[in-house]
Amino acid sequence: MDKNSKIYVAGHKGLVGSAIVRHLQKEGYKNLVLKTRQELDLLDEKAVATFFEKEKPEFVFLAAAKVGGIMANSNFPADFIYQNLKIQNNIIHNAYLNNVKKLLFLGSSCIYPKESPQPIKEEYLLTSSLEPTNKAYAIAKIAGMVMCESYNKQYGTNFISVMPTNLYGINDNFDLKNSHVMPALIRKFHEAKINNLSEIIVWGDGSSLREFLHVDDLADACIYAMNNYKLENFGDFLNIGTGEDISIKELVEKIKNIAGFKGKIKWDTSKPNGTPRKLLDVSKLHSIGWKHKIDLDDGIKDTYEWYKENTKV
């Protein structure tokens, strides 16, 4: 991409898309095409076709998706598979029809088998069964990857896929029912502090290990991959993460200290811990010259400050 390349970021209002836009603008990319859901319904095949024919973007970041936590994935699997397949199909196919130079598809680390060896290498994809609670979402994402691979193979396109680990950062979803562990904990500790609660209850025993990547690091990695990652095989894809993990217990202590909560932490061991460990192998990412830059403590502080400034609590 050069600074005047026409770049379409699908999903630019979301956690990932908004970070990609911030970084593109920061790096001096001036010709960005951004459409809200009201301006362009990505589920509408004709509308997407018309958009591509009119705008003719040269590069596409496909960050648009229907996303949610365990509860949402469990309760609305049909929505997750239908909407994500529809969005992907419309954008990837029209990117091919309109000669997009390069497309980057955002997947998710949930594509990997539930019982995957750790750390998780790219080649572990489809080696055993998926986590049942988000199977519909994961299969949609796998289909998007295979679609990129198939178009590369049949039509000679340059469509790449990246698989980020657990993300957090500004513009995250802090809803206690539908958010992921990091934003949920940030909100719980902040509300406990301002309400002078004596204790906070956290699910499980804190032993599970998780990897966390700041969304600004992901955006940086996506732009780097767009400019530097060359496919060796049609279906190659990249894990994006830190290659480092932390126990939920350690994470809880970090957020407690950063939020300034003085009460006690009570572990509800009647509730599940989830998968014991989930860590991506990022050696392939490191081999093309990219490593994460944002330290976990700094990233949590940054996210907490943004949350306080952008919440009515």
Contacts in CASP RR format, 6 or more apart in sequence:
PFRMAT RR
TARGET T0000
AUTHOR 0000-0000-0000
METHOD contacts of the structure
MODEL  1
MDKNSKIYVAGHKGLVGSAIVRHLQKEGYKNLVLKTRQELDLLDEKAVAT
FFEKEKPEFVFLAAAKVGGIMANSNFPADFIYQNLKIQNNIIHNAYLNNV
KKLLFLGSSCIYPKESPQPIKEEYLLTSSLEPTNKAYAIAKIAGMVMCES
YNKQYGTNFISVMPTNLYGINDNFDLKNSHVMPALIRKFHEAKINNLSEI
IVWGDGSSLREFLHVDDLADACIYAMNNYKLENFGDFLNIGTGEDISIKE
LVEKIKNIAGFKGKIKWDTSKPNGTPRKLLDVSKLHSIGWKHKIDLDDGI
KDTYEWYKENTKV
1 7 0 8 1.000
1 29 0 8 1.000
1 58 0 8 1.000
1 59 0 8 1.000
1 102 0 8 1.000
1 223 0 8 1.000
1 226 0 8 1.000
1 227 0 8 1.000
3 28 0 8 1.000
3 29 0 8 1.000
3 30 0 8 1.000
4 30 0 8 1.000
4 31 0 8 1.000
5 29 0 8 1.000
5 31 0 8 1.000
5 58 0 8 1.000
5 59 0 8 1.000
6 31 0 8 1.000
6 33 0 8 1.000
6 55 0 8 1.000
6 56 0 8 1.000
6 57 0 8 1.000
6 58 0 8 1.000
6 59 0 8 1.000
7 24 0 8 1.000
7 29 0 8 1.000
7 31 0 8 1.000
7 32 0 8 1.000
7 33 0 8 1.000
7 57 0 8 1.000
7 58 0 8 1.000
7 59 0 8 1.000
7 60 0 8 1.000
7 61 0 8 1.000
8 32 0 8 1.000
8 33 0 8 1.000
8 34 0 8 1.000
8 55 0 8 1.000
8 57 0 8 1.000
8 59 0 8 1.000
8 60 0 8 1.000
8 61 0 8 1.000
9 17 0 8 1.000
9 20 0 8 1.000
9 21 0 8 1.000
9 24 0 8 1.000
9 32 0 8 1.000
9 33 0 8 1.000
9 34 0 8 1.000
9 60 0 8 1.000
9 61 0 8 1.000
9 63 0 8 1.000
10 42 0 8 1.000
10 60 0 8 1.000
10 61 0 8 1.000
10 62 0 8 1.000
10 63 0 8 1.000
10 64 0 8 1.000
10 87 0 8 1.000
10 91 0 8 1.000
11 17 0 8 1.000
11 42 0 8 1.000
11 63 0 8 1.000
11 64 0 8 1.000
11 65 0 8 1.000
12 18 0 8 1.000
12 20 0 8 1.000
12 21 0 8 1.000
12 34 0 8 1.000
12 35 0 8 1.000
12 63 0 8 1.000
13 36 0 8 1.000
13 37 0 8 1.000
14 63 0 8 1.000
14 171 0 8 1.000
15 167 0 8 1.000
15 169 0 8 1.000
15 171 0 8 1.000
15 172 0 8 1.000
15 173 0 8 1.000
15 215 0 8 1.000
16 63 0 8 1.000
16 106 0 8 1.000
16 164 0 8 1.000
16 167 0 8 1.000
16 215 0 8 1.000
16 218 0 8 1.000
16 219 0 8 1.000
17 61 0 8 1.000
17 63 0 8 1.000
17 219 0 8 1.000
18 170 0 8 1.000
18 171 0 8 1.000
19 169 0 8 1.000
19 170 0 8 1.000
19 171 0 8 1.000
19 215 0 8 1.000
19 216 0 8 1.000
19 218 0 8 1.000
19 219 0 8 1.000
20 61 0 8 1.000
20 63 0 8 1.000
20 219 0 8 1.000
20 222 0 8 1.000
20 223 0 8 1.000
21 32 0 8 1.000
21 34 0 8 1.000
22 216 0 8 1.000
22 219 0 8 1.000
23 216 0 8 1.000
23 219 0 8 1.000
23 220 0 8 1.000
23 223 0 8 1.000
24 32 0 8 1.000
24 223 0 8 1.000
25 32 0 8 1.000
27 223 0 8 1.000
33 55 0 8 1.000
33 57 0 8 1.000
35 51 0 8 1.000
40 47 0 8 1.000
40 48 0 8 1.000
40 51 0 8 1.000
41 47 0 8 1.000
42 48 0 8 1.000
42 64 0 8 1.000
42 86 0 8 1.000
42 87 0 8 1.000
42 90 0 8 1.000
42 91 0 8 1.000
43 83 0 8 1.000
43 86 0 8 1.000
43 87 0 8 1.000
43 90 0 8 1.000
44 90 0 8 1.000
45 86 0 8 1.000
45 89 0 8 1.000
45 90 0 8 1.000
48 90 0 8 1.000
48 91 0 8 1.000
48 94 0 8 1.000
49 90 0 8 1.000
49 94 0 8 1.000
49 97 0 8 1.000
51 94 0 8 1.000
52 94 0 8 1.000
52 95 0 8 1.000
52 97 0 8 1.000
52 98 0 8 1.000
53 98 0 8 1.000
56 98 0 8 1.000
56 99 0 8 1.000
57 95 0 8 1.000
57 98 0 8 1.000
57 100 0 8 1.000
58 100 0 8 1.000
58 101 0 8 1.000
58 102 0 8 1.000
59 100 0 8 1.000
59 101 0 8 1.000
59 102 0 8 1.000
59 103 0 8 1.000
59 104 0 8 1.000
59 226 0 8 1.000
60 91 0 8 1.000
60 95 0 8 1.000
60 100 0 8 1.000
60 102 0 8 1.000
60 103 0 8 1.000
60 104 0 8 1.000
61 103 0 8 1.000
61 104 0 8 1.000
61 106 0 8 1.000
61 222 0 8 1.000
61 226 0 8 1.000
62 88 0 8 1.000
62 91 0 8 1.000
62 92 0 8 1.000
62 103 0 8 1.000
62 104 0 8 1.000
62 105 0 8 1.000
62 106 0 8 1.000
63 106 0 8 1.000
64 87 0 8 1.000
64 91 0 8 1.000
65 84 0 8 1.000
65 87 0 8 1.000
65 106 0 8 1.000
65 107 0 8 1.000
65 141 0 8 1.000
66 79 0 8 1.000
66 80 0 8 1.000
66 83 0 8 1.000
66 84 0 8 1.000
66 87 0 8 1.000
66 137 0 8 1.000
67 137 0 8 1.000
68 137 0 8 1.000
68 173 0 8 1.000
68 178 0 8 1.000
69 134 0 8 1.000
69 178 0 8 1.000
69 179 0 8 1.000
69 180 0 8 1.000
70 133 0 8 1.000
70 134 0 8 1.000
71 177 0 8 1.000
71 178 0 8 1.000
72 80 0 8 1.000
72 178 0 8 1.000
73 80 0 8 1.000
73 133 0 8 1.000
73 134 0 8 1.000
73 136 0 8 1.000
73 137 0 8 1.000
74 133 0 8 1.000
77 135 0 8 1.000
77 136 0 8 1.000
77 137 0 8 1.000
78 136 0 8 1.000
80 134 0 8 1.000
80 136 0 8 1.000
80 137 0 8 1.000
80 140 0 8 1.000
81 136 0 8 1.000
81 137 0 8 1.000
81 139 0 8 1.000
81 140 0 8 1.000
84 137 0 8 1.000
84 140 0 8 1.000
84 141 0 8 1.000
85 140 0 8 1.000
85 143 0 8 1.000
85 144 0 8 1.000
88 105 0 8 1.000
88 140 0 8 1.000
88 143 0 8 1.000
88 144 0 8 1.000
88 147 0 8 1.000
89 147 0 8 1.000
91 103 0 8 1.000
92 103 0 8 1.000
92 105 0 8 1.000
92 144 0 8 1.000
92 147 0 8 1.000
92 148 0 8 1.000
92 151 0 8 1.000
92 159 0 8 1.000
93 151 0 8 1.000
95 103 0 8 1.000
95 157 0 8 1.000
95 159 0 8 1.000
96 151 0 8 1.000
96 155 0 8 1.000
96 157 0 8 1.000
100 157 0 8 1.000
101 158 0 8 1.000
102 158 0 8 1.000
102 159 0 8 1.000
102 160 0 8 1.000
102 226 0 8 1.000
103 148 0 8 1.000
103 157 0 8 1.000
103 158 0 8 1.000
103 159 0 8 1.000
103 160 0 8 1.000
104 159 0 8 1.000
104 160 0 8 1.000
104 161 0 8 1.000
104 162 0 8 1.000
104 222 0 8 1.000
104 225 0 8 1.000
104 226 0 8 1.000
105 144 0 8 1.000
105 145 0 8 1.000
105 148 0 8 1.000
105 159 0 8 1.000
105 160 0 8 1.000
105 161 0 8 1.000
105 162 0 8 1.000
106 161 0 8 1.000
106 162 0 8 1.000
106 164 0 8 1.000
106 222 0 8 1.000
107 141 0 8 1.000
107 144 0 8 1.000
107 145 0 8 1.000
107 161 0 8 1.000
107 162 0 8 1.000
107 163 0 8 1.000
107 164 0 8 1.000
108 137 0 8 1.000
108 138 0 8 1.000
108 141 0 8 1.000
108 163 0 8 1.000
108 164 0 8 1.000
109 120 0 8 1.000
109 163 0 8 1.000
109 164 0 8 1.000
109 165 0 8 1.000
109 166 0 8 1.000
109 239 0 8 1.000
109 278 0 8 1.000
109 280 0 8 1.000
110 130 0 8 1.000
110 131 0 8 1.000
110 134 0 8 1.000
110 137 0 8 1.000
110 138 0 8 1.000
110 141 0 8 1.000
111 125 0 8 1.000
111 130 0 8 1.000
111 138 0 8 1.000
111 141 0 8 1.000
111 142 0 8 1.000
111 145 0 8 1.000
111 163 0 8 1.000
112 120 0 8 1.000
112 124 0 8 1.000
112 125 0 8 1.000
112 130 0 8 1.000
113 124 0 8 1.000
113 126 0 8 1.000
113 127 0 8 1.000
113 128 0 8 1.000
113 129 0 8 1.000
113 130 0 8 1.000
114 128 0 8 1.000
114 129 0 8 1.000
114 130 0 8 1.000
114 131 0 8 1.000
114 132 0 8 1.000
114 275 0 8 1.000
115 128 0 8 1.000
115 129 0 8 1.000
116 124 0 8 1.000
116 127 0 8 1.000
116 128 0 8 1.000
117 124 0 8 1.000
118 277 0 8 1.000
118 278 0 8 1.000
118 279 0 8 1.000
119 243 0 8 1.000
119 279 0 8 1.000
119 280 0 8 1.000
119 281 0 8 1.000
119 282 0 8 1.000
120 239 0 8 1.000
120 278 0 8 1.000
120 279 0 8 1.000
120 280 0 8 1.000
120 281 0 8 1.000
121 239 0 8 1.000
121 281 0 8 1.000
122 163 0 8 1.000
122 236 0 8 1.000
122 237 0 8 1.000
122 238 0 8 1.000
122 239 0 8 1.000
122 281 0 8 1.000
122 284 0 8 1.000
125 142 0 8 1.000
126 142 0 8 1.000
130 138 0 8 1.000
130 139 0 8 1.000
131 138 0 8 1.000
131 275 0 8 1.000
144 161 0 8 1.000
145 161 0 8 1.000
145 235 0 8 1.000
145 237 0 8 1.000
148 157 0 8 1.000
148 159 0 8 1.000
148 160 0 8 1.000
148 161 0 8 1.000
148 235 0 8 1.000
149 159 0 8 1.000
149 234 0 8 1.000
149 235 0 8 1.000
150 234 0 8 1.000
151 157 0 8 1.000
151 159 0 8 1.000
152 158 0 8 1.000
152 159 0 8 1.000
152 231 0 8 1.000
152 234 0 8 1.000
152 235 0 8 1.000
153 234 0 8 1.000
153 235 0 8 1.000
158 231 0 8 1.000
160 225 0 8 1.000
160 226 0 8 1.000
160 229 0 8 1.000
160 231 0 8 1.000
160 236 0 8 1.000
160 237 0 8 1.000
160 238 0 8 1.000
161 235 0 8 1.000
161 237 0 8 1.000
161 238 0 8 1.000
162 221 0 8 1.000
162 222 0 8 1.000
162 225 0 8 1.000
162 237 0 8 1.000
162 238 0 8 1.000
162 239 0 8 1.000
162 240 0 8 1.000
163 237 0 8 1.000
163 238 0 8 1.000
163 239 0 8 1.000
163 240 0 8 1.000
163 280 0 8 1.000
164 213 0 8 1.000
164 218 0 8 1.000
164 240 0 8 1.000
164 241 0 8 1.000
165 211 0 8 1.000
165 212 0 8 1.000
165 213 0 8 1.000
165 239 0 8 1.000
165 240 0 8 1.000
165 241 0 8 1.000
165 242 0 8 1.000
165 243 0 8 1.000
165 278 0 8 1.000
165 279 0 8 1.000
165 280 0 8 1.000
166 180 0 8 1.000
166 181 0 8 1.000
166 182 0 8 1.000
166 210 0 8 1.000
166 211 0 8 1.000
166 212 0 8 1.000
166 213 0 8 1.000
166 278 0 8 1.000
167 180 0 8 1.000
167 212 0 8 1.000
167 213 0 8 1.000
167 214 0 8 1.000
167 215 0 8 1.000
167 218 0 8 1.000
168 180 0 8 1.000
168 182 0 8 1.000
168 183 0 8 1.000
168 212 0 8 1.000
168 213 0 8 1.000
168 214 0 8 1.000
168 215 0 8 1.000
168 299 0 8 1.000
168 300 0 8 1.000
168 303 0 8 1.000
169 182 0 8 1.000
169 183 0 8 1.000
169 214 0 8 1.000
169 215 0 8 1.000
169 216 0 8 1.000
169 299 0 8 1.000
169 302 0 8 1.000
169 303 0 8 1.000
169 306 0 8 1.000
170 215 0 8 1.000
170 216 0 8 1.000
170 302 0 8 1.000
170 303 0 8 1.000
170 306 0 8 1.000
170 310 0 8 1.000
171 215 0 8 1.000
171 306 0 8 1.000
172 179 0 8 1.000
172 180 0 8 1.000
172 182 0 8 1.000
172 183 0 8 1.000
172 215 0 8 1.000
172 303 0 8 1.000
172 307 0 8 1.000
173 179 0 8 1.000
173 180 0 8 1.000
173 183 0 8 1.000
174 183 0 8 1.000
174 184 0 8 1.000
174 186 0 8 1.000
174 187 0 8 1.000
174 307 0 8 1.000
174 311 0 8 1.000
176 184 0 8 1.000
176 187 0 8 1.000
176 188 0 8 1.000
179 187 0 8 1.000
181 210 0 8 1.000
181 248 0 8 1.000
181 251 0 8 1.000
182 212 0 8 1.000
182 251 0 8 1.000
182 255 0 8 1.000
182 300 0 8 1.000
182 303 0 8 1.000
183 303 0 8 1.000
183 307 0 8 1.000
185 202 0 8 1.000
185 251 0 8 1.000
185 252 0 8 1.000
185 255 0 8 1.000
186 255 0 8 1.000
186 259 0 8 1.000
186 300 0 8 1.000
186 303 0 8 1.000
186 304 0 8 1.000
186 307 0 8 1.000
187 307 0 8 1.000
187 311 0 8 1.000
187 313 0 8 1.000
188 200 0 8 1.000
188 202 0 8 1.000
189 200 0 8 1.000
189 255 0 8 1.000
189 256 0 8 1.000
189 259 0 8 1.000
189 260 0 8 1.000
189 261 0 8 1.000
190 259 0 8 1.000
190 304 0 8 1.000
190 307 0 8 1.000
190 308 0 8 1.000
190 311 0 8 1.000
190 313 0 8 1.000
191 197 0 8 1.000
191 313 0 8 1.000
192 200 0 8 1.000
192 261 0 8 1.000
192 263 0 8 1.000
193 259 0 8 1.000
193 260 0 8 1.000
193 261 0 8 1.000
193 262 0 8 1.000
194 313 0 8 1.000
197 263 0 8 1.000
198 263 0 8 1.000
198 264 0 8 1.000
199 263 0 8 1.000
199 264 0 8 1.000
199 265 0 8 1.000
199 266 0 8 1.000
200 256 0 8 1.000
200 261 0 8 1.000
200 263 0 8 1.000
200 264 0 8 1.000
200 265 0 8 1.000
200 266 0 8 1.000
201 266 0 8 1.000
201 267 0 8 1.000
201 268 0 8 1.000
202 248 0 8 1.000
202 252 0 8 1.000
202 265 0 8 1.000
202 266 0 8 1.000
202 267 0 8 1.000
202 268 0 8 1.000
203 267 0 8 1.000
203 268 0 8 1.000
203 271 0 8 1.000
203 272 0 8 1.000
203 273 0 8 1.000
204 248 0 8 1.000
204 267 0 8 1.000
204 268 0 8 1.000
204 269 0 8 1.000
204 271 0 8 1.000
204 272 0 8 1.000
204 273 0 8 1.000
205 249 0 8 1.000
205 267 0 8 1.000
205 269 0 8 1.000
205 273 0 8 1.000
206 247 0 8 1.000
206 248 0 8 1.000
206 249 0 8 1.000
206 252 0 8 1.000
206 267 0 8 1.000
206 273 0 8 1.000
207 247 0 8 1.000
207 248 0 8 1.000
207 249 0 8 1.000
207 273 0 8 1.000
207 276 0 8 1.000
208 247 0 8 1.000
208 248 0 8 1.000
208 273 0 8 1.000
208 274 0 8 1.000
208 275 0 8 1.000
208 276 0 8 1.000
208 277 0 8 1.000
209 245 0 8 1.000
209 246 0 8 1.000
209 247 0 8 1.000
209 248 0 8 1.000
209 276 0 8 1.000
209 277 0 8 1.000
209 278 0 8 1.000
209 279 0 8 1.000
210 245 0 8 1.000
210 246 0 8 1.000
210 247 0 8 1.000
210 248 0 8 1.000
210 251 0 8 1.000
210 277 0 8 1.000
210 278 0 8 1.000
211 241 0 8 1.000
211 242 0 8 1.000
211 243 0 8 1.000
211 244 0 8 1.000
211 245 0 8 1.000
211 246 0 8 1.000
211 278 0 8 1.000
211 279 0 8 1.000
211 280 0 8 1.000
212 242 0 8 1.000
212 246 0 8 1.000
212 251 0 8 1.000
212 296 0 8 1.000
213 240 0 8 1.000
213 241 0 8 1.000
213 242 0 8 1.000
213 292 0 8 1.000
214 292 0 8 1.000
214 294 0 8 1.000
214 299 0 8 1.000
214 302 0 8 1.000
214 303 0 8 1.000
216 294 0 8 1.000
217 241 0 8 1.000
217 242 0 8 1.000
217 292 0 8 1.000
217 293 0 8 1.000
217 294 0 8 1.000
218 240 0 8 1.000
218 241 0 8 1.000
220 290 0 8 1.000
220 293 0 8 1.000
221 240 0 8 1.000
221 241 0 8 1.000
221 285 0 8 1.000
221 290 0 8 1.000
221 292 0 8 1.000
222 240 0 8 1.000
224 288 0 8 1.000
224 289 0 8 1.000
224 290 0 8 1.000
225 238 0 8 1.000
225 240 0 8 1.000
225 288 0 8 1.000
225 290 0 8 1.000
228 288 0 8 1.000
228 289 0 8 1.000
228 290 0 8 1.000
229 238 0 8 1.000
229 288 0 8 1.000
238 284 0 8 1.000
238 285 0 8 1.000
238 288 0 8 1.000
239 280 0 8 1.000
239 281 0 8 1.000
239 282 0 8 1.000
239 284 0 8 1.000
239 285 0 8 1.000
240 280 0 8 1.000
240 282 0 8 1.000
240 285 0 8 1.000
241 280 0 8 1.000
241 282 0 8 1.000
241 285 0 8 1.000
241 292 0 8 1.000
242 282 0 8 1.000
242 292 0 8 1.000
242 296 0 8 1.000
243 279 0 8 1.000
243 280 0 8 1.000
243 281 0 8 1.000
243 282 0 8 1.000
244 279 0 8 1.000
245 277 0 8 1.000
245 278 0 8 1.000
245 279 0 8 1.000
246 254 0 8 1.000
246 296 0 8 1.000
248 273 0 8 1.000
252 265 0 8 1.000
253 265 0 8 1.000
254 296 0 8 1.000
254 297 0 8 1.000
254 300 0 8 1.000
255 300 0 8 1.000
255 304 0 8 1.000
256 265 0 8 1.000
258 297 0 8 1.000
258 300 0 8 1.000
258 301 0 8 1.000
258 304 0 8 1.000
259 304 0 8 1.000
285 291 0 8 1.000
294 302 0 8 1.000
END
